[in-house]
Structures are given as structure tokens and as C-alpha cells.
Amino acid sequence: MSYDLDQFIADCRAALKRDSGPGGRETVRAKLEELLRNEAFIEKYCGENIPRGLKVLYEDPDLKFQILAHINDKARVSAPHDHGASWAIYGQATKYTDMIEWDREDDGTDAKHAKLKPAKKYRLNPGHAGIYQDGKIHSIDYPDYAKFIRVTGTNLDNINRMRVDLKTGEVHQMTPQQAT
């Protein structure tokens, strides 16, 4: 029997109860890669016949983490952004996502401006997952019809998150989550 969503949820709960910090999150990241090797899971939640958009697959009533499917029609390049006081794990289902992790070059005391520099660039291919700890600034770039599963520490619509305009350095509050 292939590793499925119910097993993944149980493993996430166990890992995050045992260690809600980076160690538990790394276990979730590794288990997400295992889930993404299940072709039946990919077809059921990310297949060609799945309506486009952002779908919440699971929200834990106690630990508050979410599992979401991003079923995208159109290519997108995001501005550098964070997930506020939450963490996020992106797991590639189809196509790819190019990731950039950013470091601040300023001291972070100006809430309205930020000066960023790229710290790390890499591509998530199908079956791979990357983790972004609390407050880590990153940006994503994916082609038409890219699909990924994202696990977050909480519903990101309920917390303050920021994005940075690279041209002006202006910091803005993020809008509600969506898929293109």
C-alpha cells in the first residue's frame, strides 16, 4: 500500500507533537517527499481534472497546521515574502518551482523598507520539498500548470505576513492566499 494523505497527516501530527521546532518540521518535509512519490495521491489532488485554485486538504484542529494544494493555471513570479510567525514547506507535485531565499542587508528596524540580497537559489522538481522557517524571506517562480503541496504551521490568512517590492524596497502586508 502506498503512503497516503491520512498517513501523512498522522505522521505530521506525531512529528509536530514531539518537536514543534525545526526538527519536527524537517520530519514533515521528509514525509511530504514520501507522499509526493505516491502517483495516486498526485492524480487525486493535483491531476489534470482537478479544478484550478487553492484547496485546503487538511487543517489540524489542535496543532493548527494546514496542508494545501496549489493547482495553478498560470506562471507566476512572487515578490520576496515571508510567512510571518509561521513556517512553510513547499513540495513540488508537477512541473517545477524556482526558489530564492533572501537575506536582509539592513538591520530590519524600518518596518516600511527592506534591503534584500539573494542568499540561495535552487529548483524544486517533482518529489522534492523545501522548508522555510518562521520569518524566512523567499520568492517563488513557476511555469504554467505547476502544482505543489504546501504545509504551513497555521492558516496564513490569520497572521501578518509581508512582501517586499525589490525595485523600491517598500514593505507591504500580504493579501489572502491564492493560486494563479
C-alpha positions as CSV (number, residue, x, y, z in Angstrom):
1,M,0.0,0.0,0.0
2,S,1.3,3.4,-0.9
3,Y,1.9,6.2,1.6
4,D,-1.3,8.3,1.5
5,L,-2.7,11.6,2.8
6,D,-4.1,10.0,6.0
7,Q,-0.7,8.5,6.9
8,F,1.0,11.8,6.1
9,I,-1.5,13.7,8.4
10,A,-0.8,11.2,11.2
11,D,2.9,11.5,10.7
12,C,2.7,15.3,10.8
13,R,0.7,15.2,14.0
14,A,3.2,12.9,15.7
15,A,6.3,14.8,14.5
16,L,4.9,18.2,15.5
17,K,3.7,17.0,18.9
18,R,7.1,15.5,19.6
19,D,9.0,18.6,18.3
20,S,7.2,21.7,17.1
21,G,10.5,23.3,16.1
22,P,12.9,22.8,13.2
23,G,13.4,19.1,13.9
24,G,9.7,18.2,13.7
25,R,9.4,20.4,10.6
26,E,12.2,18.5,8.9
27,T,10.4,15.3,9.6
28,V,7.3,16.8,8.0
29,R,9.4,17.9,5.0
30,A,10.8,14.4,4.5
31,K,7.4,12.8,4.9
32,L,6.0,15.2,2.3
33,E,8.6,14.0,-0.2
34,E,7.4,10.4,0.6
35,L,3.8,11.4,-0.1
36,L,4.8,13.1,-3.4
37,R,6.1,9.7,-4.6
38,N,2.6,8.3,-4.5
39,E,1.2,8.7,-8.0
40,A,-2.4,8.0,-6.9
41,F,-2.1,10.9,-4.4
42,I,-0.8,13.2,-7.2
43,E,-3.6,12.2,-9.5
44,K,-6.3,12.6,-6.9
45,Y,-5.2,16.0,-5.6
46,C,-3.1,17.5,-8.4
47,G,-4.3,15.7,-11.5
48,E,-5.3,17.3,-14.8
49,N,-9.1,17.1,-13.9
50,I,-8.7,18.9,-10.6
51,P,-10.2,22.4,-10.7
52,R,-7.6,25.2,-10.5
53,G,-7.1,27.1,-7.3
54,L,-6.0,26.8,-3.8
55,K,-7.5,23.9,-1.9
56,V,-7.2,23.2,1.8
57,L,-6.7,19.4,2.1
58,Y,-6.5,19.4,5.9
59,E,-6.4,21.8,8.9
60,D,-5.4,20.3,12.2
61,P,-7.9,21.3,14.9
62,D,-5.3,21.1,17.7
63,L,-1.9,21.9,16.2
64,K,-3.3,24.3,13.6
65,F,-1.1,23.3,10.7
66,Q,-2.6,23.2,7.2
67,I,-2.0,21.1,4.1
68,L,-2.9,22.9,0.9
69,A,-2.8,22.0,-2.8
70,H,-1.8,24.8,-5.1
71,I,-3.3,24.0,-8.6
72,N,-2.0,26.8,-10.8
73,D,-3.1,27.7,-14.3
74,K,-0.7,30.5,-15.0
75,A,3.0,31.1,-14.4
76,R,3.9,33.4,-11.5
77,V,6.9,35.1,-10.1
78,S,6.2,36.2,-6.5
79,A,7.8,39.1,-4.7
80,P,10.1,38.2,-1.9
81,H,7.8,37.4,1.1
82,D,7.7,35.7,4.5
83,H,5.1,33.7,6.3
84,G,5.2,35.8,9.3
85,A,5.4,33.9,12.6
86,S,4.7,30.6,10.7
87,W,6.8,28.2,8.7
88,A,6.1,26.7,5.4
89,I,7.1,23.6,3.5
90,Y,6.7,23.5,-0.3
91,G,6.5,20.1,-2.0
92,Q,6.6,20.0,-5.8
93,A,3.9,17.8,-7.4
94,T,4.2,18.7,-11.1
95,K,6.5,20.9,-13.3
96,Y,9.0,22.8,-11.0
97,T,9.3,25.9,-8.8
98,D,12.5,28.0,-8.7
99,M,13.1,29.2,-5.2
100,I,15.2,32.1,-3.9
101,E,15.9,32.6,-0.3
102,W,16.7,36.2,0.7
103,D,18.8,37.8,3.4
104,R,18.2,41.3,4.7
105,E,21.2,43.7,4.2
106,D,19.7,46.2,6.5
107,D,19.1,45.9,10.3
108,G,15.4,45.3,9.9
109,T,14.3,48.2,12.1
110,D,12.5,50.0,9.4
111,A,9.1,48.4,9.1
112,K,8.3,50.1,5.8
113,H,11.5,49.4,3.9
114,A,13.9,46.4,3.4
115,K,17.1,45.9,1.5
116,L,17.4,42.3,0.4
117,K,20.1,40.2,-1.3
118,P,19.7,36.7,-2.7
119,A,21.2,34.1,-0.3
120,K,20.3,30.8,-2.0
121,K,18.8,29.8,-5.4
122,Y,17.5,26.3,-6.3
123,R,14.8,24.4,-8.2
124,L,12.2,22.2,-6.6
125,N,11.4,19.4,-9.0
126,P,8.6,16.9,-8.6
127,G,9.0,14.9,-5.4
128,H,11.2,17.5,-3.7
129,A,10.3,19.7,-0.8
130,G,11.9,22.8,0.8
131,I,11.3,24.2,4.2
132,Y,11.2,27.9,5.2
133,Q,11.4,28.5,8.9
134,D,9.5,31.3,10.7
135,G,10.1,34.7,9.1
136,K,12.4,33.4,6.3
137,I,12.1,35.6,3.3
138,H,11.8,33.7,0.0
139,S,10.3,34.1,-3.5
140,I,8.9,31.5,-5.9
141,D,8.8,31.3,-9.7
142,Y,6.9,28.6,-11.5
143,P,5.6,27.9,-15.1
144,D,2.1,27.4,-16.3
145,Y,0.3,24.4,-14.7
146,A,2.8,24.0,-11.9
147,K,1.3,22.3,-8.9
148,F,2.6,21.9,-5.4
149,I,1.5,20.9,-1.9
150,R,2.3,23.3,0.9
151,V,2.2,22.6,4.6
152,T,2.1,25.7,6.9
153,G,2.3,26.0,10.6
154,T,-1.1,27.8,10.7
155,N,-3.7,29.4,8.4
156,L,-1.5,32.2,6.9
157,D,-4.6,34.4,6.3
158,N,-4.8,34.8,10.1
159,I,-1.3,36.3,10.7
160,N,0.7,39.2,9.5
161,R,2.9,38.5,6.6
162,M,5.0,40.8,4.4
163,R,6.2,41.1,0.9
164,V,9.0,43.4,-0.4
165,D,9.0,45.3,-3.6
166,L,12.5,44.7,-4.9
167,K,12.6,47.9,-7.0
168,T,11.6,50.3,-4.3
169,G,12.4,48.3,-1.1
170,E,8.9,49.0,0.2
171,V,7.4,46.5,2.6
172,H,3.7,45.7,2.2
173,Q,1.3,43.4,4.0
174,M,0.4,40.3,2.1
175,T,-3.1,39.7,0.7
176,P,-5.0,36.5,1.3
177,Q,-3.5,33.3,-0.1
178,Q,-4.4,32.3,-3.6
179,A,-3.3,30.1,-6.5
180,T,-2.9,31.6,-10.0
